[in-house]
Amino acid sequence: MRQTMRKILIAAALAAVTMPLAPATLEARAIEGACNRSDRAGASRALCACVQQVANQHLTRADQRQAARFFSDPDRAQATRVSRSDRDRAFWQRYRAFADAAEGRCR
């Protein structure tokens, strides 16, 4: 009985520690996944992985999710770029810095 309870407690503790990490791990590859799913000429697994590495350095996960949507909806990128919203302008500055860094590093 004591062994069983100990095993349950250990399993619960491990679950509590690892569960919050699982969704973050899945989200951490938003740009790479969008890049791999895109029909853009020249997109390769190596290029998409490189772009994701740069994104991890320059963008928050929320920024990455927003940027990943640009692959399937380029009009959204244009709308964000010309938006008068302070939030969109701040995002666009971060996005441009990321895009410039990715362009320089992922050739």
URUR-V866985 format. One record per residue. PHI is phi as a letter, one per 40 degrees, with the letter a starting at -180 (* if undefined). PSI is psi in radians with two decimals (999 if undefined). D_FIRST is the distance of its C-alpha to the first C-alpha in Angstrom with 2 decimals. Layout:
PHI;PSI;D_FIRST + PHI;PSI;D_FIRST
//
This chain:
*;-0.78;0.00 + c;-0.70;3.79 + c;-0.75;5.46 + c;-0.78;5.18 + c;-0.71;6.27 + c;-0.76;8.61 + c;-0.71;9.97 + c;-0.77;10.72 + c;-0.72;12.41 + c;-0.77;14.30 + c;-0.73;15.42 + c;-0.71;16.57 + c;-0.75;18.39 + c;-0.71;20.07 + c;-0.72;21.08 + c;-0.58;22.54 + c;-0.70;24.47 + c;-0.44;25.81 + c;-0.80;26.53 + c;-0.40;29.50 + c;-0.51;30.95 + c;-0.91;31.03 + c;-0.66;33.79 + c;-0.69;35.80 + c;-0.71;35.77 + c;-0.69;37.06 + c;-0.41;39.72 + c;-0.21;40.84 + b;0.51;42.89 + d;-0.82;44.86 + c;-0.73;48.27 + d;-0.78;47.55 + c;-0.78;46.33 + c;-0.70;49.34 + c;-0.80;51.65 + c;-0.56;50.35 + c;-0.26;50.73 + c;2.79;54.22 + b;0.41;57.32 + c;2.38;59.12 + c;2.45;61.22 + g;-0.18;60.12 + c;2.23;56.46 + b;2.88;54.32 + d;-0.71;50.69 + c;-0.77;51.80 + c;-0.80;53.90 + c;-0.67;51.24 + c;-0.69;48.64 + c;-0.79;51.21 + c;-0.68;51.97 + c;-0.71;48.27 + c;-0.74;48.07 + c;-0.70;51.05 + c;-0.70;49.57 + c;-0.50;46.43 + c;-0.48;48.79 + b;-0.39;51.07 + b;2.56;49.28 + c;2.95;46.26 + c;-0.66;43.88 + c;-0.74;45.59 + c;-0.70;48.95 + c;-0.72;47.78 + c;-0.73;46.77 + c;-0.79;50.17 + c;-0.62;52.03 + c;-0.54;50.23 + c;-0.41;51.72 + c;-0.49;55.16 + c;-0.69;54.75 + c;-0.24;54.71 + a;1.36;56.90 + d;-0.46;59.62 + c;-0.52;61.30 + c;-0.67;58.35 + c;-0.78;59.10 + c;-0.75;62.72 + c;-0.67;61.87 + c;-0.74;59.63 + c;-0.70;62.32 + c;0.00;65.03 + c;2.59;62.92 + c;-0.03;64.14 + c;2.35;60.67 + c;-0.65;59.78 + c;-0.81;56.26 + c;-0.68;57.63 + c;-0.74;60.14 + c;-0.75;57.51 + c;-0.79;55.35 + c;-0.63;58.44 + c;-0.77;59.23 + c;-0.71;55.74 + c;-0.76;56.00 + c;-0.72;59.45 + c;-0.73;58.29 + c;-0.84;55.43 + c;-0.73;57.85 + c;-0.73;60.38 + c;-0.73;57.83 + c;-0.70;56.47 + c;-0.69;60.02 + c;-0.52;60.83 + c;-0.48;57.75 + b;1.14;56.90 + c;999;60.09
//
